[in-house]
Every structure is written in C-alpha cells, then in structure tokens.
Amino acid sequence: MKDAMKPETMWSDWFELLRRPLFKFGGSDMSLSTLVGALIALLVLMMFTRWLRNWLVTRALARGHIDLSTRETVASLIRYLVLTIGVLTIVQGVGISLSSFTVLAGALGVGVGFGLQNIFSNFISGIIVMLERPVKVGDHIVVAGAEGDVIEIGARATSLMTAQGSRVIVPNQQFITGNVTNWDLSSSVSSVVSTLRLKGDAAANERLLLSVLEAEPSVLKSPPPAIYLATIDYQGHALELHYTVAGNALQRLRVSSAVNKAILATLVAHQVALAPNP
C-alpha cells in the first residue's frame, strides 16, 4: 500500500501549479497566481476609488464653500485619474510592458469604430458634461423624452429622478447631440407651461383662468402668472398658461395637479366648454 502524500509535498505541488505558466503576453509568462493577484488588485482598486469619490464629496470637498455639483465633478475626475494610474501600475506590476498594448490599441480602435462606438462616445460625452457643466446635480431637465432632477452624472450615463419616483438612466451622448431643456434650479424655482383649448369669449376665459392661477397659493407671485392667446380657429381658441413653482419634481407635479383641478372646477362652474383639437 502506497504511503499517504506528505502535507509539504501537497503544498509544493499546489504552489507549482499556481506558478506554472499558462500563456505568454507581452513577453511575460502569465501564471494562475499572476492572474488571480491581478484580479484581486483590480477589485481592491475599484473599491478604493469608489470610497475615495464618496469621501471627497461628503468630507474633503464639503468643508469649503463648494456646491454639490462641483464636488461631484471634481471627485469623479479624480477617481478616473486614480483608476487609470492604478490599472497601469497593476499591468506593469505583473510584468507586462505598456508597449505590448500597441497592437491591442489598434484592435480597440477598430472596435470603437464599430461595436464600441456608442460606449466610447458616451464616455467622452460624460467628460465633456463634467467639464463644461451644461447640467449640474440638482438641475431639473428635459432630455430624450425624460424629465426629472439630475441626481448623478457618471462617465457613461446621467441619472434623473422623475416626479413618479423612478430613476431614468440617460446616455451622456444625448446631452451633446440632442436638445436639452434645463430649468437651472439654483433657486429651486422653475416654470410650468400648459395649453388649454376653450370655446366662447377668449378675453373672458383669459381673465377666468388668470384668477385661478392668482388664487392658487402654491403658484409663486413673482414673477406673476400670465396667460397668452396662442391660436384661434373656427372651433375655439388656445390659451397658454405660464406660472412658476418651487420645489423638486414631485412638488412641481403636485402644484400642477392642484392648478388643473382648480381650473376644471372653475370651467364647470362657469359652463365653459373645451374646444376639440384642430
């Protein structure tokens, strides 16, 4: 009967298996231990850069008079810089020369031109958004058919919080190539515009709706609400209502709902009929 394998022999075999070259890359032998070590280092680097970003936003940069959007931008850029330096350090640490990535960079360029074009475009657009700041965290915007408050600007996409409480992810490319409406909420005030088609006397209906807006306590008095005669035709006329409200997306939706309910009750009370769309 064969003798049981000694523990030291077993450990020696395991270490030999971990150190055994699997393939060559960039002139260096890649073993299982090298790959596992590099993977662990990458995971630690990603967790560290995420912690660093949160620490910069909530602690280091929060001590001065820097607004939240600027802190988010600076922290994100620092995170990407540290992440890039860390990845390059790990690559060199496993014995791979950066010059070995010349061919890979050429292949990546072809990939960017085809399948990775949108991802690369969104990343570059994210950097532009962070530097130029056409939108900031806290702004109320309308982009790509979505409306909400900006809660996060990332490298690939920007997150919006809608009035319904859902989170909408918008690719950053939309901010560069599409139309964006930004109700810059530095004062937490934004405008609401709605159109209503009615029958009857246009001037009387204008005064009636204006009285509703002026009586609504949630509608701001400065600037004062206004109503404009937008269009007229043989079926009726369209009145455009302009008023300002304060608060986030949910609060604005509540005010708009209250105004619409008051308008509906007033129209019913004064027997004003709605006009069909032309």
Secondary structure as UniProt FT lines:
FT   HELIX           7..19
FT   STRAND          21..25
FT   TURN            26..27
FT   STRAND          28..31
FT   HELIX           32..55
FT   HELIX           56..60
FT   HELIX           61..63
FT   HELIX           68..93
FT   TURN            94..95
FT   HELIX           98..101
FT   HELIX           102..113
FT   TURN            114..116
FT   HELIX           117..132
FT   TURN            137..138
FT   STRAND          140..143
FT   TURN            144..145
FT   STRAND          146..153
FT   STRAND          157..161
FT   TURN            163..164
FT   STRAND          167..171
FT   HELIX           173..177
FT   STRAND          180..183
FT   HELIX           185..187
FT   STRAND          189..198
FT   HELIX           202..215
FT   TURN            217..218
FT   STRAND          226..233
FT   TURN            234..235
FT   STRAND          236..246
FT   HELIX           249..269
FT   TURN            270..271
//
